[in-house]
């Protein structure tokens, strides 16, 4: 069975790309404050994920080692298309109340995908930083109603 990868994977749309170079161009190589002379480039990509909120997981919170309070809310988003995928998306801190996502809403999320290693295992998290609510139908926005331009009077007739 030959299935295109584009049909199987959820639709992530790259919306922004930034390239940051290290060290800054204006530092001198022999300066004690300068970074190593090697140059590094980091690409920061921002992606969008569109779908329907199908589940809301329990909010988790606590205190960090430095004593700062934190909280996290996870949502399950189901993408559309021929092969819908379910993606667990995290929202952190005050954005939980700011976004106020509800089960059943059609949304487009601005997301960051991050992986980290802990004790030889890798953990991946999808964090939402922006929410755009879309129509419930998931299609293009409805066109506004327009009055007809047809008129039977002679004064409104154009000469051509």
C-alpha positions as CSV (number, residue, x, y, z in Angstrom):
1,X,0.0,0.0,0.0
2,X,1.5,3.3,-1.1
3,X,0.2,6.2,1.0
4,X,1.6,9.7,0.7
5,X,3.2,11.1,3.8
6,X,1.3,14.4,3.3
7,X,-2.0,12.6,3.7
8,X,-1.0,10.8,6.9
9,X,0.7,13.6,8.9
10,X,-1.3,16.4,10.6
11,X,-1.3,19.7,8.8
12,X,1.3,22.0,10.4
13,X,1.8,25.2,8.6
14,X,5.1,27.0,8.9
15,X,4.2,30.7,9.6
16,X,7.5,32.3,10.5
17,X,11.2,31.6,10.4
18,X,13.9,33.6,12.2
19,X,17.6,33.0,11.9
20,X,19.9,34.1,14.7
21,X,23.7,34.1,14.3
22,X,26.1,33.7,17.2
23,X,28.4,35.4,18.0
24,X,27.2,38.9,17.1
25,X,29.1,40.4,14.2
26,X,30.4,43.4,16.1
27,X,32.5,41.4,18.7
28,X,36.3,41.2,18.4
29,X,37.8,37.8,18.4
30,X,40.6,38.7,20.9
31,X,38.2,40.5,23.3
32,X,37.8,38.7,26.7
33,X,34.0,39.4,26.6
34,X,33.6,37.9,23.1
35,X,31.9,34.5,22.5
36,X,33.9,31.7,20.9
37,X,35.0,32.5,17.3
38,X,32.9,29.7,16.0
39,X,29.6,30.8,14.4
40,X,26.4,29.0,15.2
41,X,23.0,29.5,13.6
42,X,19.7,28.7,15.2
43,X,16.4,28.5,13.2
44,X,13.3,29.3,15.1
45,X,10.1,28.1,13.3
46,X,6.6,28.9,14.3
47,X,3.8,26.6,13.2
48,X,0.0,26.6,13.1
49,X,-2.3,23.7,14.0
50,X,-6.0,23.8,13.0
51,X,-8.6,21.5,14.5
52,X,-11.4,20.9,16.9
53,X,-11.0,20.8,20.7
54,X,-12.3,17.4,21.6
55,X,-11.1,17.0,25.2
56,X,-9.9,19.0,28.1
57,X,-7.5,17.3,30.6
58,X,-7.1,18.2,34.2
59,X,-5.1,21.4,35.1
60,X,-1.8,20.7,36.7
61,X,0.1,23.1,38.9
62,X,2.8,23.4,41.5
63,X,5.9,25.4,42.6
64,X,9.3,25.4,40.9
65,X,12.6,24.9,42.8
66,X,12.9,28.7,43.0
67,X,9.4,28.9,44.6
68,X,7.5,30.3,41.6
69,X,4.0,29.0,41.1
70,X,3.2,27.4,37.7
71,X,0.2,25.8,36.1
72,X,-0.4,23.9,32.9
73,X,-3.6,22.9,31.0
74,X,-3.6,20.3,28.2
75,X,-6.1,20.0,25.4
76,X,-6.7,17.3,22.8
77,X,-7.0,18.8,19.3
78,X,-8.3,16.7,16.4
79,X,-7.2,17.8,13.0
80,X,-9.4,17.5,9.9
81,X,-8.8,15.8,6.6
82,X,-8.9,12.2,5.3
83,X,-6.7,10.9,8.2
84,X,-7.5,13.0,11.3
85,X,-4.9,13.1,14.0
86,X,-5.2,13.8,17.7
87,X,-2.6,16.2,19.2
88,X,-2.1,17.0,22.8
89,X,-1.4,20.7,23.2
90,X,-0.2,22.5,26.4
91,X,-1.1,26.0,27.5
92,X,0.9,27.4,30.4
93,X,0.3,30.1,33.0
94,X,-2.1,33.0,32.6
95,X,-2.8,32.1,28.9
96,X,-5.1,29.3,30.2
97,X,-7.6,32.0,31.4
98,X,-6.8,34.4,28.5
99,X,-7.5,31.8,25.8
100,X,-10.4,30.1,27.5
101,X,-10.7,27.1,25.1
102,X,-13.9,25.1,25.3
103,X,-14.6,21.5,24.1
104,X,-16.2,21.6,20.6
105,X,-14.5,24.9,19.4
106,X,-12.8,25.0,16.0
107,X,-9.4,26.7,16.5
108,X,-6.1,27.5,14.8
109,X,-3.2,27.4,17.3
110,X,0.2,29.0,17.0
111,X,2.4,26.3,18.4
112,X,6.0,25.5,19.3
113,X,7.3,21.9,19.4
114,X,10.0,21.2,21.9
115,X,11.8,18.0,22.9
116,X,14.1,17.4,25.8
117,X,16.1,14.4,27.2
118,X,15.7,13.2,30.7
119,X,17.4,10.0,32.0
120,X,18.1,8.7,28.5
121,X,14.5,9.2,27.3
122,X,13.2,12.0,25.1
123,X,10.0,13.9,25.8
124,X,8.2,16.1,23.3
125,X,5.7,18.9,24.2
126,X,3.5,21.0,21.9
127,X,3.0,24.4,23.4
128,X,0.3,26.9,22.2
129,X,1.2,30.6,22.3
130,X,-1.6,32.0,20.2
131,X,-5.3,31.0,19.6
132,X,-7.5,32.1,16.6
133,X,-11.1,30.9,16.7
134,X,-12.5,29.8,13.4
135,X,-16.1,29.1,12.2
136,X,-17.7,25.9,13.4
137,X,-17.9,24.6,9.8
138,X,-14.1,24.7,9.5
139,X,-14.4,26.1,5.9
140,X,-13.9,29.6,4.5
141,X,-15.6,32.4,6.3
142,X,-19.2,33.2,5.1
143,X,-19.5,35.9,2.6
144,X,-21.5,39.0,3.7
145,X,-24.9,39.5,2.0
146,X,-24.8,42.0,-0.9
147,X,-27.7,43.9,-2.4
148,X,-28.5,43.2,-6.0
149,X,-27.1,45.7,-8.5
150,X,-29.9,45.1,-10.9
151,X,-32.3,48.0,-11.4
152,X,-35.2,48.4,-13.9
153,X,-35.1,52.2,-14.0
154,X,-33.4,53.9,-17.0
155,X,-31.5,56.4,-14.9
156,X,-29.3,53.7,-13.3
157,X,-28.3,52.2,-16.7
158,X,-24.7,52.6,-17.7
159,X,-23.9,53.8,-21.3
160,X,-21.7,50.9,-22.1
